[in-house]
Amino acid sequence: MSTTTLREEIVTKTRTFLVEEFEVDGSTIKDDAPLKETLGLDSLDYVDLVVVIEENFGIKLGAEDFQKIVTFQDFYDHIEQRIGPKA
């Protein structure tokens, strides 16, 4: 049995719901790929994204959060900061 880190859980869960929700090829979801362009997000898609993030991670992101998120790496970092253990 291997130990799954929080980061690995975030990446795996995110890829799963993005493929299902936005019908994208999972191979296009790379850490350095641009989130908006890869998913083809418009303003309504951001609403859907906020809902699936809340359902999967129990946190709600706002417009100010997405201003800081450019790549999937940024997205994973942001989610990890929001749900990660407090030091």
Backbone torsions as a table, in degrees:
resi	resn	phi	psi	omega
1	MET	NA	135.7	177.4
2	SER	-103.7	154.2	178.1
3	THR	-90.6	126.4	179.1
4	THR	-93.9	128.2	179.1
5	THR	-81.1	163.2	177.2
6	LEU	-56.9	-42.4	-179.4
7	ARG	-60.0	-44.9	179.9
8	GLU	-63.3	-38.9	178.1
9	GLU	-63.6	-42.0	179.6
10	ILE	-62.8	-46.6	-178.2
11	VAL	-63.4	-46.8	-178.4
12	THR	-63.6	-48.1	-179.0
13	LYS	-63.5	-42.5	-179.1
14	THR	-62.6	-47.7	-179.7
15	ARG	-60.5	-40.9	-179.2
16	THR	-61.9	-49.7	-176.3
17	PHE	-75.6	-26.0	177.0
18	LEU	-70.3	-40.6	178.1
19	VAL	-63.2	-42.9	-179.0
20	GLU	-71.1	-46.3	-173.4
21	GLU	-76.7	-40.8	-174.0
22	PHE	-107.4	2.3	175.4
23	GLU	51.2	47.8	176.9
24	VAL	-104.7	156.6	175.0
25	ASP	-71.0	122.7	-177.4
26	GLY	-57.3	-26.3	-179.0
27	SER	-70.9	-15.3	178.5
28	THR	-84.0	-11.6	-179.3
29	ILE	-88.0	92.8	179.9
30	LYS	-116.1	152.4	-175.3
31	ASP	-52.9	-41.0	-175.6
32	ASP	-93.8	4.3	179.5
33	ALA	-77.2	145.8	178.0
34	PRO	-71.0	127.3	-176.3
35	LEU	-60.4	-53.2	-174.3
36	LYS	-61.7	-48.1	-177.3
37	GLU	-70.7	-39.7	-178.5
38	THR	-63.9	-40.2	-179.1
39	LEU	-89.2	-11.0	-178.1
40	GLY	63.8	44.2	-173.8
41	LEU	-75.7	133.0	166.7
42	ASP	-112.8	-176.3	-174.2
43	SER	-61.6	-36.7	178.5
44	LEU	-69.8	-33.6	178.2
45	ASP	-64.9	-34.1	178.0
46	TYR	-62.5	-36.0	176.8
47	VAL	-63.0	-45.1	177.4
48	ASP	-61.6	-40.4	-179.4
49	LEU	-64.2	-41.8	178.0
50	VAL	-60.3	-41.0	-179.1
51	VAL	-65.7	-46.3	-177.6
52	VAL	-70.3	-31.0	175.6
53	ILE	-65.7	-43.9	179.7
54	GLU	-63.4	-42.3	179.5
55	GLU	-64.3	-37.9	-174.5
56	ASN	-89.6	-30.8	-175.3
57	PHE	-120.2	-7.6	178.1
58	GLY	71.9	21.0	176.5
59	ILE	-126.9	154.0	179.4
60	LYS	-114.3	125.7	177.4
61	LEU	-99.4	146.5	177.6
62	GLY	-113.5	179.8	-179.0
63	ALA	-57.8	-37.1	-179.7
64	GLU	-64.7	-31.0	177.1
65	ASP	-66.6	-43.1	-176.2
66	PHE	-71.9	-19.1	176.1
67	GLN	-65.9	-27.1	-178.6
68	LYS	-91.4	-12.3	-175.0
69	ILE	-99.4	112.4	179.1
70	VAL	-109.0	-49.0	-177.3
71	THR	-108.1	171.6	175.1
72	PHE	-63.9	-34.3	176.5
73	GLN	-58.2	-45.3	177.6
74	ASP	-59.7	-41.4	-179.9
75	PHE	-62.1	-49.3	-179.8
76	TYR	-61.4	-42.7	179.0
77	ASP	-59.5	-44.3	-177.3
78	HIS	-65.3	-44.7	179.0
79	ILE	-63.4	-43.7	-179.6
80	GLU	-61.3	-41.5	178.1
81	GLN	-63.4	-38.9	-176.8
82	ARG	-74.0	-35.6	-175.3
83	ILE	-109.0	-10.1	-176.3
84	GLY	-65.1	163.0	178.9
85	PRO	-65.3	141.8	178.1
86	LYS	-81.8	134.8	179.8
87	ALA	-76.6	NA	NA
